């Protein structure tokens, strides 16, 4: 039934050193918890196809994609700033690619990857499984990012079973089917540099440039043209990464584990684990309970993005690119990030264009939110209405006089602007979401999923699909978190 969808597994056409061919180890007595119809549509899958037994067998790891080549990729990386050596797809199985289209309707190929489908040669001390808890979190997070307009891997579906998986406690197994143009990471390049295989590093670079950067980068025809190709490639990756960091910062998203093996070469948000959208704002918020030193705190993410890019760029020394040329490329990161972040903040604050004094106003905004742990999402959202009613905004702050003092400055700034006040409100609401995937909302979805009830997942996907528009009957998803939400802790096992 799914035969017509297969294109190929282009990654499998690389030399065999890049991967191991294998079979997934399927779930026992699996059931389909949920299918994201939007992602299915991108793949050209009909509701009849996603409801079929063939679909369930493939997505639960009990059958290959027809005609496909299932494999697990090898890569290396730096984890928490320390070289970890060889890593690889320890619980992910790449099934192949299917022909589909992107959100704009343009034809493209999508790779399908099962996360949690059993042991691979790169599992190290792991069991190759994923638990239902983490699978639901990744499934929802990718949909949340799509709604926010932030580049991300996608998730097609979740299959689950009663197979036990042993973590801090005994949990049940699940598989989330991930979808992306490619799952290649910074660490994929680091692997061949560390193993002193410039031939395979060049092979990987050529593959990525030809397949994903052909419109931006000229493929080298000889060794003399390699440095120019590398610099063109790095320019594109640096720009995508800088823009992604600005996106994350402006919605209060913390990735939690920005290791180089968790950085997409395409500038996608990838490998959702101990992530979190901030509730009460703290500039140094750490979402990952395992991150004891705060390396991946919210206010460190932009810097870590650059640090990771340095590790990537360093690989190309082995291809004859000079250090000076690489540094010149890397020096472009900060201006790109700063410009993107500033432009986003101007829109979020409804300032239209930058003026003298705005930097101080915005700095004081962050200080106010930090000092009072005001809710990140609702503080921005309710700011749009303060010119006619500031009650909901001020209710977010425990020190009301301090909030009123800042608000007087903000209102004075807005009063200087020309134009329709409603246009300002509409433009602010178009970039400041009302709904984000708070940890406690994901937790509620997990509770229901354990009962094989996908209703909360379905409701969350509905609001997250269009998070900027208030939706009738969905008030519970825009509420401040309950007290028990403070007790939720996510770690690398999440």
N, C-alpha and C positions, 0 to 999 in steps of 0.2 A: 504493500500500500504506500510505502514511503520511497520506493525505488526511484521514482522520477526526480527526487529532490537532490540526490547526490551529485556534487560536482567532482570533487577530488579531495585529497589531503595533500595540499601543495607542500606542507612542511615535511611530509614523508618523502618528498623528492630530493631533500637535502641528503648529504652523506649519512650513513648509519651511525656515525659518532654522535649525532645530535639527539638521538632518541632511542628508546627500546620499544619494539613492537610487542604487544601483549594482548591478553584478553582481560576485560573487566570481570570482577567477581561480583555478580549480581546480588541483589537483596532477595531474601527468602519471603515468599508470599507478599510481594509488594502491592501497594495501592497508590493511586495517583491522588495526591493531596490537592494540588492546584496547578492550573495552567494559566500563564499570563497571555491573554488573547492578543494583546498588542504586539508582543514579541512573536507569537505564532504567526500573526499577519505579516510581519517582516520576512518570515521564512516561507511564506506561501502555504502555510498549513491551515487547513480548514478545521472547523470544530469536529467534523466527522473523523478526520485523521487523528486529531489529538485525543479523541475518545476511544480509539481503536486499541485492541490487544497488542498489535504490532508496536504501537507507540509506547505503551507501558513496558513492554519487554526491552525495548532499546533504551529508554530513559531510566530504567532500573538496573541497567548493566547486564541484563540477561540475554541480549542479542546485539550484534554489531549493527552499525548503520549499513544498510545494504550496499555492498561493493566497497565499503570504506576500509581504511587501514587504521586500526586503533593503536595508539602509541602514547607513551609518556616521555616528556622532554627533559633533558638534563640542563641544568644551569647552576651557577654558583652565586655568591653574594656576600655582602656585608650585613650582619644582623646586629642591631643596636650599636652600630659603629665599629664592630669587630669583624674581621674577616672570618667567615664561617666555612669557607671551602666549598666543596661540591654539595649542592642541594638537589633540586629537581622536583618533578611532579610526584610528590609522595603519596597523593591520594586522588590525583586528577588523571583522567583518561581522555585524550583527544580522539574523537570519533571520526572526524572528517569535516568537510565543508559542504554547505548547501547553497544553491543559488536563491537569492532573494532580492530585496530592495531596502534602501535606507529610509529614514523618516521623511525624506524629500521625494521619495519615489524613484531614486536613481538605482540602477541595477548594482548589486554587490554580492560578494560571497560572505557567508557567515560560518565561522568555525563553531562546532558544538563540542563541549567538554563536560564530562561527568565529574563532579567533585564529590568524592566519597565512595568511589567504586572499587575499593580494595587495594591490596598491596601492589607496589611497583618496586623496581630495583632502587628507587630513590626514597623509599619510605623511611630509611634509617631505623629509628627505634619505634616508629609509629605503626598503626594497624591499617592505615589506608582508608579508614572510614571517617565519615562526618556524622555528627549527631543532628537530630531534628532541630534542636535549639539553634545551632549555628547556621543551619541551612535556611530556616525561616528568616533569620536576621539578614543573611546575604540576599535572599530572594526579594525581600521588601526594600532593602537599601538600594539595590540597583534600580528598582522602579521609582524610588524617591528621587534619585539623582536624575533620571530621565525627565521627570516632571519639573525639576528645578532647572533643567537645561544644562546640566553639568556632564561632561563626557564620562562615560562609564561602560564597563562590561554590562551585559544584560543577563537576565535569568529567565529561561523559558518555562520551567516547571519544577515541582518538587515531588519526588516519589519517597515513600516511607515504608517501613516495616517494623515488626516487633523484635528484630535482631538486636541483641544487647551490644552496647558499646561502652567500654569502661573508661571513664574520665575521672573527675573528682568523685563522681557517683556513677552508678550504672544508668545509662540513658539508652534511647533507642536510635537506630540508624536511619539515615535519610540520604538521598542524593539530590543535589540541585544541578540542573543542567544549565551551564553557563554558555553564553553566546557572545562572540566578539569577532571582529575581522582578524585578530591575531592575539595570542597570549604571550608573545615574546616580551621579555623584560630586560631591564638594564643588566641584570645578572646573567642573562644569556650571552652577552658580550664579555662580561667579566670572566666567564668560565674559560673561554678560549685564550684570553690574555694570560690568565693565571697558569694555564696548562702549556703556555708557550707554543701555541698553534696559530701563528698569524695567517696560515693558509685557510684554516676553518673560520677564523675571525673575518677574513675577507669574504669568504663564501657566505657567511651569515649577513654581512653588510650588503653584499650585492643582492641577496634575496630580499631583504627588507626594503632596500631602495627601489628595486624593480617593482615590487608588489604594492608598496604602500606610500612611497615618496616620489614616484615617477614624475609627477607634475611639478615637483619642487626641486629635485636634485638630479643633476646629470650623472649618469653612470660612467665610471672611469673606464676608458678603453685600453689603458696601459698603466703601468706603475707610476708614471710621472703625473697622472691625473688623479691618483688616489687622494692626496691631501685635499684637493679642492672638493672632491666628493664627500670626504669625511666632514669637512667644515660646513658644507651645505646641509648635510644630514644632521649634524649637531645643531646648527641654527634652527632647524625645524623642530627637533626634539626639545631644545631649550625653550623655544617659544611655547610649544604645547604644554610643557611642564609648568612654566611660569604662569600661564593663564589658568591652568588647573588649580594651582596653589591659591591664586586670587579668588577663584570660584569657591574653594573650600572655606577660605577665611571669611568670606562675606555671607555665608549661611551658618556659620558657627559649627562647621563639620570638622571633626577630628578623626583622622584615619586610625591612629593608634599604634601602627606597626609599619612605619615607612622604611623598611629595609630595602636594599637595592633589588632584591629578588621580588619585591612587591611593587615595583615601579614599572608601569607599562611604557614600552618604547613608543606607543602611539598617543601618549598623554591621556590615557583613560584611568578612571578610578578602578582599581583592581584589588582583589583579595580582601574582601570585607571580613574582618574578624572582630577585634575589640574596638570597633568604631563607635562614634556617638555624636549626635547633634546636641550641642550644649543647651541645658535649661538655664539655670542661673549663670550669668556670665562671669568667668574668671579668666583673665588673660593667660594665666599659666595652667589652665585646666588640663588635667591628664585623664584621658578616657580609659586607658589601658592599665588595669590593676597590676599587670606584670612589669610595667615601665616604672620601676622604682626610682629612677633618677630623673624622670621627666624629659627624656630626650625628645619624645614626640608630642609634647604639649602643644596646645593650639598656637601659642605665640612663637613656637620654634619651627612650625611646618615649612614656612617659606625658606628659611635658612637650610633646613634639612633637604629640601628639594634641590637647592644648589649644591650641597655637599654630595648628594647622590649623583648629580650631573658631573661633578669632578671625577667621581669614581668611574663613570661611564667614559668620559673623555680620555682619561688616562690610558684606557685600553688601546687607543689608536696610536700611541707612541710606537707600538710594535709594527705599525704599518707605515712608519716613516714620517708621520706628521709631527712637526716641531712643537715643543712645549709652548712657545710664544703664540703660535697659531691657535692652539687649543685654548689658551688663556683669553685670547681676543674673542673667541666664540663665547666663552663662559662669562665674560664681562658684560654681555648683552642681557643676561638673565635679570639682574636687579632692575635696570630701567624698564624692561617689559613688565615685570611684576608690579613695580611701583605705579606705572601709568595705568595698568589694568585695575589695580586695587583702588586707586584714587578715583578713576572714572566710575567704578561700581559704587563707591561710597557717595559720590556726588548724586547719583541716581537714587540710591537708597535713602539719602537724607533730603531729597527733593530740592537740591540746590541749583539745578540746571547747569551751571557752569562754575568753575573754580574762581574764587575771589580772595583778595587779601583778608586774612583773619580766619579763613575757613579751616586751615590746619589746626589752629588753636581750638576752635569750636569742636572739631571732631576729636582731638586729643582729650578734651574735657569730657566729651561724650563717653569715650572708652573708660576714662577714670571714674565717671559716675556709675556706669554699669558695673564696673569691677568692684567698687567700694560697697555697693549695695546688693551685689549678686542678682541684679535684675534679670528677668527672663530675656534671653537673647532674641528669640523670634518675635515675641509679642511687643518688646520695646520698640523695635523697628516698625512693626506693623501698625501699632497704635500711634506712632509719631505722625502719621499722615493726617490724623484727625484733630490735632491739638489746636488748630487755628479756630475751630468752632466748638470743640468740646475736648478738654484735656483730662477729663475725669478718669477714663480707662487707663490712659498713659500714666498718670500720677499714682494710681492705685498699685502699680508694679513696684513702687519704691518705698522702702521702709522709712527712709529719711526724706519726708516730703519737702521740707524747706530747701534741701540741697537740690532736689529735682526741679523745684520751681525756679530756683536761681538760674540753673542752666537753661531751663525752658524759656525764660525771659530773653536770654541772649539769642536763642534759636528763633523765637517769634520775631524779634527785631530784624534778624537776618532775612527771614521769609518776607517780612513786610516791605523790604526794599525791592522785591522782585516784581516784575511786570507779568501780566497774563492772567488767565483764568485760574482761580484757586482750585476748582474742581479738576482741572487738567493736572495740577500738581498732585492732588490726592490720587487720581487714577494712575499716574505714572509711577508714584511711589508704591502703590499696591500691586503694580505689575511686576515689581522686582523684589518686594518684601513678602515672603510667603506667610500665609496664615497657618498652614499645616506643614509640619516636618515630622520625620520618623523619630519621635522621642523614644528613649529606651523603654519606658514603661508601656508605650503602645505596642512595641515589638514584643514585650513580655506577655501582654494579653493575647497577642496572636499566637504565641508559643503555647500558652496554656490551652487554648482551644485546639491547636494542631495536635497536641498530645492526645486529645479526645477524638482525633480524626475529623475535626470540625473546622472547615476553612472559612467560616463566615467572617471572622475578624480580618483575616487576610484580604478577603474580597472587599470589605468596606474600606480598609486602609488603601488598597490599590485605587479605589474610586476617588478618594480625596487627594491622594498623592499624585494622581494623574494630572490634576490641575490645582496645585497647591496655592495659587495666588487668588483664587476666586472663592468667596464664601459660599458654602453649599448647605442648603436647607437640611435640617435634621442631623447634621454632622458636627454639632457644637462640641460634643465630647472629645473630638479629635483636635480641637483648637484650645482646649482648656489647659491651665497650668497643671503641672504634674502633682499627683498626690504625695503625701508624706512618705509613703512606702517606697516611692521611686528613688529616694536618696539611698536606699539600701541595695540597689542593683549594682553589682560589680561585674564588669566584663574583663576578660583576660585573654591571653593568646590562645587559650582553649576554646574561646568563643568563636 
